[in-house]
Amino acid sequence: MLRESLALGMTLFDNAEMYAEGGAEKIVGHAIRDRLDEVYLVSKVYPHDGHHARPSA
């Protein structure tokens, strides 16, 4: 269905780490992998993953 959407002109994919616990990211990634130059991908992360950890000194 995602490839059909691409064929019909869909260019924006909204995704998130929390959709199907990352499973949706894999599905979308597979569908758009050959057309990355044609699409926009919006992805969100869990709040606890949205920071840079600093190494311990």
Sequence and secondary structure as in RCSB ss.txt:
>XXXX:A:sequence
MLRESLALGMTLFDNAEMYAEGGAEKIVGHAIRDRLDEVYLVSKVYPHDGHHARPSA
>XXXX:A:secstr
 HHHHHHTT  EEEEETTGGGGHHHHHHHHHHTT GGG EEEEE  GGGSS      
